[in-house]
Amino acid sequence: LKEGKHFDGVQKINASMELFETELGGSGGKILKEPEAFLEEITAKMTPEQKLGLRRMYETRGDLLAALGANQRAALEYDCAASLDSNNAEILAKKAKVSTDERIQKDDDGKVPVTVLTGFLGSGKTTLLNHILEASHGKRIAVIENEFGEVGIDDALVKGGAMADEENIVEMNNGC
C-alpha cells in the first residue's frame, strides 16, 4: 500500500473482514457496521488464532482510519482490537492518541467549515480549485465535484493536477 492510499487500504481490509465474518458464520456486514455486537456474539466461538487474526484486522483498520482523520471510528476499531487482546499496550496507546488527536479543525460551534464553489461556465472554478489543492497551506481539504452531465468535463483537469498521485479522486456524474 503506497503512502497516501489509505482509502484503498480501508476498502481492502473491509473486504477481508467481510470474508472473515462469513468464515465465522456471520453475515450482513455486522463485523463492520456493529463491531461490538458482532464480537459479543462470536468471541466465545473463536479459536485463539481467529481472535489474533481479527485483532490484527481491527487494529489495521483503526490505523488506516486514523490516517484518514476518522478518529472516532478509529477509536472504536482499537476498542474492538483491545477487547480481543486486553494486554496489548500498543493498541491502548493508539486508542489514546486518536482520542486526544483533533485533526479536523472545527468552528467554535463544533461544525466543520465548508465552502461551496459555484459559478458560470468559464468563470474560473477549476482554476481556483487547482490553486487551492496545489498550495501548501497545511490544511486538509476534501473536494466533492458534482458534474451535471453524463461525461465529466472538469474531472480530467482536476485529476491531472499535482495531487493526482497522492489522493483518491471520486467523480460523481449526472448530478448525483
VOKOLZA-567735 format. One record per atom (N, C-alpha, C, O): x, y, z; residue in one letter. Coordinates in steps of 0.2 Angstrom, whole numbers, padded with zeros to 4 digits, always signed. Example, Ala and Ser with C-alpha at 12.3 -4.5 7.8 and 13.67 -1.06 7.14 Angstrom:
# residues 2
+0066-0028+0039A/+0062-0022+0039A/+0066-0016+0039A/+0071-0017+0042A/+0064-0011+0035S/+0068-0005+0036S/+0064+0000+0039S/+0067+0006+0040S/
//
This chain:
# residues 176
+0004-0006+0000L/+0000+0000+0000L/+0004+0006+0000L/+0008+0007+0005L/+0004+0010-0005K/+0008+0016-0006K/+0006+0021+0000K/+0000+0021+0002K/+0010+0026+0001E/+0009+0031+0006E/+0004+0036+0003E/+0004+0037-0003E/-0001+0037+0007G/-0007+0042+0005G/-0013+0038+0001G/-0017+0041-0001G/-0012+0031+0001K/-0018+0027-0002K/-0022+0024+0003K/-0023+0018+0003K/-0023+0027+0009H/-0026+0024+0014H/-0034+0022+0013H/-0036+0017+0015H/-0037+0026+0008F/-0044+0024+0007F/-0044+0017+0003F/-0048+0013+0005F/-0039+0016-0001D/-0039+0009-0004D/-0037+0004+0001D/-0040-0002+0000D/-0033+0005+0006G/-0032+0001+0011G/-0038-0001+0015G/-0039-0007+0017G/-0042+0004+0016V/-0049+0003+0020V/-0053-0002+0016V/-0056-0006+0019V/-0054-0001+0010Q/-0058-0005+0005Q/-0055-0012+0006Q/-0059-0017+0006Q/-0049-0013+0005K/-0046-0020+0006K/-0047-0023+0012K/-0049-0029+0012K/-0046-0020+0018I/-0047-0023+0024I/-0054-0024+0026I/-0056-0029+0029I/-0059-0020+0023N/-0066-0021+0024N/-0068-0027+0020N/-0072-0031+0023N/-0065-0028+0014A/-0067-0035+0010A/-0064-0041+0014A/-0068-0046+0014A/-0058-0040+0017S/-0055-0046+0021S/-0060-0047+0027S/-0061-0053+0028S/-0062-0042+0030M/-0066-0043+0036M/-0073-0046+0035M/-0075-0050+0039M/-0076-0044+0029E/-0082-0047+0027E/-0081-0054+0026E/-0086-0058+0027E/-0076-0056+0022L/-0074-0063+0021L/-0073-0067+0027L/-0076-0073+0028L/-0070-0064+0032F/-0068-0067+0039F/-0075-0068+0042F/-0076-0073+0046F/-0079-0063+0042E/-0086-0064+0045E/-0090-0070+0042E/-0093-0074+0046E/-0090-0071+0036T/-0093-0077+0033T/-0090-0083+0035T/-0094-0088+0036T/-0083-0083+0036E/-0080-0089+0038E/-0082-0091+0045E/-0083-0097+0047E/-0084-0086+0049L/-0086-0087+0056L/-0093-0089+0057L/-0096-0090+0062L/-0097-0089+0051G/-0104-0090+0051G/-0108-0084+0052G/-0114-0084+0052G/-0105-0078+0051G/-0109-0072+0052G/-0111-0070+0045G/-0109-0072+0040G/-0115-0064+0044S/-0117-0062+0038S/-0120-0055+0039S/-0121-0053+0045S/-0121-0051+0033G/-0124-0044+0034G/-0119-0039+0035G/-0121-0033+0036G/-0113-0040+0036G/-0108-0035+0037G/-0108-0032+0044G/-0105-0027+0045G/-0110-0036+0049K/-0111-0034+0056K/-0104-0033+0059K/-0103-0029+0063K/-0099-0036+0056I/-0092-0035+0058I/-0089-0028+0057I/-0085-0026+0061I/-0092-0025+0052L/-0090-0018+0051L/-0095-0013+0054L/-0094-0008+0056L/-0102-0015+0053K/-0107-0010+0055K/-0108-0010+0062K/-0109-0004+0065K/-0108-0015+0066E/-0109-0016+0073E/-0104-0020+0076E/-0105-0026+0078E/-0098-0018+0076P/-0092-0022+0078P/-0093-0025+0085P/-0091-0030+0087P/-0095-0021+0090E/-0095-0023+0097E/-0101-0028+0098E/-0099-0033+0101E/-0106-0027+0094A/-0112-0033+0095A/-0109-0039+0091A/-0110-0045+0094A/-0106-0038+0086F/-0103-0044+0082F/-0098-0048+0087F/-0098-0054+0087F/-0094-0044+0090L/-0089-0048+0095L/-0092-0051+0101L/-0090-0056+0103L/-0097-0048+0103E/-0101-0051+0109E/-0104-0058+0107E/-0104-0062+0111E/-0107-0058+0101E/-0110-0064+0098E/-0105-0070+0097E/-0106-0076+0098E/-0099-0068+0094I/-0094-0073+0091I/-0088-0074+0095I/-0085-0080+0093I/-0086-0070+0099T/-0080-0071+0103T/-0079-0078+0106T/-0074-0081+0105T/-0084-0080+0109A/-0084-0087+0113A/-0083-0093+0108A/-0080-0098+0110A/-0085-0092+0102K/-0084-0097+0097K/-0078-0097+0093K/-0076-0102+0089K/-0073-0092+0094M/-0067-0092+0090M/-0061-0095+0093M/-0061-0096+0099M/-0057-0098+0089T/-0051-0101+0091T/-0046-0095+0093T/-0047-0089+0091T/-0041-0096+0097P/-0036-0091+0098P/-0032-0088+0092P/-0031-0082+0091P/-0031-0092+0087E/-0029-0090+0080E/-0034-0085+0077E/-0031-0080+0074E/-0040-0087+0077Q/-0045-0082+0074Q/-0045-0076+0078Q/-0046-0070+0075Q/-0045-0076+0084K/-0045-0070+0088K/-0039-0065+0087K/-0040-0059+0086K/-0033-0069+0086L/-0027-0065+0084L/-0028-0062+0077L/-0026-0056+0076L/-0031-0065+0073G/-0032-0063+0066G/-0036-0057+0066G/-0035-0052+0062G/-0042-0058+0069L/-0047-0052+0070L/-0044-0046+0073L/-0046-0041+0071L/-0041-0047+0079R/-0037-0042+0082R/-0033-0038+0077R/-0033-0032+0077R/-0029-0041+0073R/-0025-0038+0069R/-0029-0034+0063R/-0027-0029+0061R/-0034-0037+0061M/-0038-0033+0056M/-0041-0027+0059M/-0041-0022+0056M/-0044-0028+0065Y/-0047-0021+0068Y/-0041-0016+0070Y/-0043-0010+0069Y/-0035-0019+0072E/-0030-0014+0073E/-0028-0010+0066E/-0027-0004+0066E/-0027-0014+0061T/-0025-0012+0054T/-0031-0007+0052T/-0029-0001+0049T/-0037-0009+0053R/-0042-0004+0050R/-0042+0002+0054R/-0043+0008+0052R/-0041+0002+0061G/-0040+0008+0065G/-0034+0012+0063G/-0035+0018+0063G/-0029+0009+0061D/-0023+0013+0059D/-0025+0017+0052D/-0023+0023+0052D/-0028+0013+0048L/-0030+0017+0041L/-0035+0022+0042L/-0034+0028+0039L/-0040+0021+0047L/-0045+0026+0048L/-0042+0032+0052L/-0044+0038+0050L/-0037+0031+0056A/-0034+0036+0059A/-0030+0040+0054A/-0029+0047+0055A/-0026+0037+0050A/-0023+0041+0045A/-0027+0045+0040A/-0025+0050+0038A/-0033+0043+0039L/-0038+0047+0036L/-0042+0052+0040L/-0045+0057+0037L/-0040+0052+0046G/-0043+0058+0051G/-0050+0056+0054G/-0053+0060+0057G/-0052+0049+0053A/-0058+0047+0056A/-0057+0044+0063A/-0057+0038+0064A/-0055+0049+0067N/-0053+0047+0074N/-0058+0043+0078N/-0056+0039+0082N/-0064+0046+0078Q/-0069+0042+0082Q/-0070+0035+0080Q/-0070+0031+0084Q/-0070+0034+0074R/-0071+0027+0071R/-0065+0023+0072R/-0065+0017+0074R/-0059+0026+0072A/-0053+0023+0073A/-0052+0020+0080A/-0050+0015+0082A/-0055+0025+0085A/-0055+0023+0092A/-0060+0017+0093A/-0058+0012+0097A/-0065+0016+0090L/-0070+0011+0090L/-0066+0004+0088L/-0066-0001+0091L/-0062+0005+0082E/-0059-0001+0080E/-0053-0003+0085E/-0052-0009+0086E/-0050+0002+0088Y/-0045+0000+0093Y/-0048-0003+0099Y/-0045-0008+0102Y/-0054-0001+0101D/-0058-0004+0106D/-0059-0011+0105D/-0058-0016+0109D/-0061-0013+0099C/-0063-0020+0097C/-0056-0024+0097C/-0057-0030+0099C/-0051-0021+0094A/-0045-0025+0095A/-0043-0026+0102A/-0040-0032+0103A/-0043-0021+0106A/-0041-0022+0113A/-0046-0027+0117A/-0043-0030+0121A/-0052-0028+0115S/-0056-0032+0118S/-0054-0040+0116S/-0056-0044+0120S/-0051-0040+0111L/-0048-0047+0109L/-0041-0048+0112L/-0039-0054+0112L/-0038-0043+0114D/-0031-0044+0117D/-0030-0038+0122D/-0027-0033+0120D/-0033-0039+0128S/-0033-0033+0133S/-0026-0031+0136S/-0025-0026+0139S/-0021-0036+0135N/-0014-0034+0137N/-0010-0031+0132N/-0004-0030+0134N/-0012-0029+0126N/-0008-0026+0121N/-0008-0018+0123N/-0013-0015+0121N/-0002-0016+0125A/-0001-0009+0127A/-0001-0005+0121A/-0003+0001+0121A/+0001-0007+0115E/+0002-0004+0109E/-0005-0001+0106E/-0006+0004+0104E/-0010-0006+0107I/-0017-0004+0104I/-0020+0001+0109I/-0023+0006+0107I/-0019+0000+0115L/-0021+0005+0120L/-0018+0012+0119L/-0021+0017+0120L/-0012+0012+0117A/-0008+0019+0116A/-0011+0022+0110A/-0012+0028+0109A/-0012+0018+0105K/-0015+0020+0098K/-0022+0023+0100K/-0024+0029+0097K/-0026+0020+0104K/-0033+0022+0105K/-0032+0029+0109K/-0036+0034+0108K/-0028+0029+0114A/-0027+0036+0117A/-0025+0041+0113A/-0027+0047+0114A/-0021+0040+0108K/-0018+0045+0103K/-0024+0048+0099K/-0025+0054+0098K/-0028+0043+0096V/-0034+0046+0092V/-0039+0049+0096V/-0043+0053+0093V/-0040+0047+0102S/-0045+0050+0107S/-0043+0057+0108S/-0048+0061+0109S/-0037+0059+0108T/-0035+0066+0110T/-0033+0070+0104T/-0032+0076+0104T/-0032+0067+0098D/-0029+0070+0092D/-0035+0073+0089D/-0040+0069+0086D/-0036+0079+0088E/-0041+0083+0085E/-0039+0086+0078E/-0036+0091+0078E/-0039+0081+0073R/-0036+0083+0066R/-0040+0088+0062R/-0038+0092+0058R/-0047+0087+0063I/-0051+0092+0059I/-0053+0098+0063I/-0055+0098+0069I/-0051+0104+0060Q/-0052+0110+0064Q/-0059+0112+0063Q/-0062+0113+0058Q/-0062+0113+0069K/-0069+0115+0069K/-0070+0122+0071K/-0066+0124+0075K/-0076+0125+0069D/-0078+0131+0072D/-0079+0131+0079D/-0080+0125+0082D/-0081+0137+0082D/-0082+0137+0089D/-0089+0133+0091D/-0090+0131+0096D/-0093+0132+0086D/-0100+0129+0087D/-0099+0121+0086D/-0104+0118+0086D/-0093+0119+0084G/-0092+0112+0083G/-0093+0109+0076G/-0093+0103+0075G/-0094+0114+0072K/-0096+0112+0065K/-0089+0112+0060K/-0085+0117+0062K/-0089+0108+0055V/-0083+0108+0051V/-0085+0113+0045V/-0090+0113+0042V/-0080+0118+0044P/-0082+0123+0039P/-0082+0120+0032P/-0078+0116+0030P/-0086+0123+0028V/-0087+0121+0021V/-0088+0127+0017V/-0091+0132+0018V/-0085+0126+0011T/-0085+0131+0006T/-0088+0128-0001T/-0085+0123-0003T/-0093+0131-0003V/-0096+0129-0010V/-0094+0133-0015V/-0094+0139-0015V/-0091+0130-0020L/-0088+0134-0026L/-0093+0133-0032L/-0094+0127-0034L/-0096+0138-0034T/-0100+0138-0040T/-0099+0144-0044T/-0097+0149-0042T/-0102+0144-0050G/-0101+0149-0055G/-0103+0147-0062G/-0104+0141-0063G/-0103+0152-0067F/-0105+0150-0073F/-0099+0147-0077F/-0093+0147-0075F/-0100+0144-0083L/-0095+0141-0087L/-0090+0146-0089L/-0091+0151-0091L/-0084+0144-0087G/-0078+0148-0089G/-0076+0153-0084G/-0072+0158-0085G/-0080+0153-0078S/-0079+0158-0073S/-0072+0157-0069S/-0071+0162-0065S/-0069+0152-0070G/-0063+0150-0066G/-0063+0146-0060G/-0059+0146-0056G/-0069+0142-0059K/-0069+0137-0054K/-0064+0132-0053K/-0061+0131-0048K/-0062+0129-0059T/-0057+0124-0059T/-0050+0127-0058T/-0046+0124-0054T/-0049+0133-0060T/-0043+0136-0059T/-0042+0137-0052T/-0036+0136-0049T/-0047+0140-0048L/-0047+0141-0041L/-0046+0135-0037L/-0042+0135-0033L/-0050+0130-0039L/-0049+0123-0036L/-0042+0121-0036L/-0039+0118-0031L/-0039+0121-0042N/-0032+0118-0043N/-0027+0122-0039N/-0023+0119-0036N/-0028+0129-0038H/-0024+0133-0034H/-0025+0131-0027H/-0019+0130-0024H/-0031+0130-0025I/-0032+0128-0018I/-0028+0121-0016I/-0025+0120-0011I/-0029+0116-0021L/-0026+0110-0020L/-0019+0110-0020L/-0016+0106-0017L/-0016+0114-0024E/-0009+0114-0025E/-0005+0118-0020E/+0001+0117-0019E/-0008+0123-0017A/-0005+0127-0012A/-0003+0123-0006A/-0007+0119-0003A/+0002+0125-0003S/+0004+0121+0004S/+0002+0126+0010S/+0006+0130+0012S/-0004+0125+0012H/-0006+0129+0017H/-0007+0125+0024H/-0009+0128+0029H/-0006+0118+0024G/-0006+0114+0030G/-0013+0112+0032G/-0014+0109+0037G/-0018+0113+0028K/-0025+0111+0029K/-0026+0105+0025K/-0024+0104+0020K/-0031+0101+0028R/-0033+0095+0025R/-0040+0097+0021R/-0044+0101+0024R/-0040+0095+0015I/-0046+0098+0011I/-0049+0092+0008I/-0046+0087+0005I/-0056+0092+0008A/-0060+0087+0004A/-0063+0090-0001A/-0066+0096+0000A/-0064+0087-0007V/-0067+0090-0013V/-0072+0085-0015V/-0071+0079-0016V/-0078+0088-0016I/-0084+0084-0019I/-0085+0088-0026I/-0088+0093-0026I/-0084+0085-0031E/-0085+0088-0038E/-0092+0085-0040E/-0092+0078-0041E/-0097+0089-0042N/-0103+0086-0044N/-0104+0088-0052N/-0106+0094-0053N/-0103+0084-0056E/-0104+0085-0063E/-0111+0084-0065E/-0114+0079-0063E/-0114+0088-0069F/-0121+0088-0071F/-0122+0084-0077F/-0128+0083-0079F/-0117+0082-0081G/-0118+0079-0087G/-0116+0071-0086G/-0113+0069-0081G/-0117+0067-0091E/-0115+0060-0091E/-0108+0060-0092E/-0105+0055-0089E/-0104+0064-0095V/-0097+0064-0096V/-0094+0070-0092V/-0096+0076-0093V/-0089+0068-0088G/-0086+0074-0084G/-0082+0078-0088G/-0078+0076-0092G/-0082+0085-0087I/-0078+0089-0091I/-0072+0091-0086I/-0066+0091-0089I/-0073+0093-0080D/-0068+0095-0076D/-0064+0090-0072D/-0058+0091-0070D/-0066+0084-0072D/-0063+0079-0069D/-0056+0078-0072D/-0051+0076-0068D/-0055+0078-0078A/-0048+0077-0081A/-0043+0083-0079A/-0037+0082-0078A/-0046+0089-0078L/-0042+0094-0076L/-0040+0094-0069L/-0034+0095-0067L/-0044+0092-0065V/-0043+0091-0058V/-0038+0085-0056V/-0034+0085-0053V/-0040+0079-0060K/-0036+0073-0059K/-0029+0073-0061K/-0025+0070-0059K/-0028+0078-0066G/-0022+0078-0069G/-0017+0083-0065G/-0011+0084-0067G/-0019+0086-0060G/-0015+0090-0056G/-0010+0087-0052G/-0009+0080-0052G/-0006+0091-0048A/+0000+0088-0044A/-0003+0083-0038A/+0001+0079-0036A/-0009+0084-0036M/-0011+0080-0031M/-0014+0073-0033M/-0016+0069-0029M/-0014+0072-0040A/-0017+0066-0043A/-0014+0059-0040A/-0018+0054-0039A/-0008+0059-0039D/-0004+0053-0037D/-0005+0052-0029D/-0004+0047-0027D/-0007+0057-0026E/-0007+0057-0018E/-0014+0056-0015E/-0014+0053-0010E/-0019+0057-0019E/-0026+0057-0016E/-0030+0053-0021E/-0029+0052-0027E/-0035+0050-0018N/-0041+0047-0021N/-0046+0052-0024N/-0048+0057-0020N/-0047+0052-0030I/-0052+0057-0033I/-0058+0052-0035I/-0057+0048-0039I/-0064+0054-0033V/-0070+0050-0035V/-0075+0055-0039V/-0076+0060-0036V/-0076+0053-0045E/-0081+0058-0049E/-0088+0055-0048E/-0089+0050-0048E/-0092+0060-0047M/-0099+0059-0047M/-0103+0062-0053M/-0102+0068-0054M/-0106+0058-0058N/-0109+0061-0064N/-0117+0062-0063N/-0120+0059-0058N/-0120+0065-0068N/-0127+0066-0068N/-0130+0069-0062N/-0136+0068-0060N/-0126+0074-0059G/-0129+0077-0053G/-0130+0073-0047G/-0134+0075-0042G/-0127+0068-0046C/-0128+0063-0040C/-0124+0066-0034C/-0124+0063-0029C/
//
